[in-house]
């Protein structure tokens, strides 16, 4: 498999880690769109939200349990945005599900 996020999870590609446990890795986005821009990804390869099922949904739930803890540590108490791009029309560029957490500033209302 030639998945860039799987390679990051395995340590084959360096990243700036924010959080890690047995199921999840959170890293700084290399092309930030906000003052604070973190990517949360499962260590298990799940291509997109279209592949979430009974067997892997617990890792997605775990990501959403980790996000507020990390957000608090990063000083995002005033709020943040969580974004998941799904599929070609949703502009998903890496086919490994991940969640963008952006904050640290007043974000614009529009998403584009």
Secondary structure, 3 states (H helix, E strand, C coil): CCCHHHHHHHCCCCCCEEEECCCEEEEECCCCCCCEEEEEEECCCCCCHHHCCCCCHHHHHHHHHHHHHHHHHCCCCCCEEEECCCCCCCCCCCCCCEEEEEECCCCCCCCC
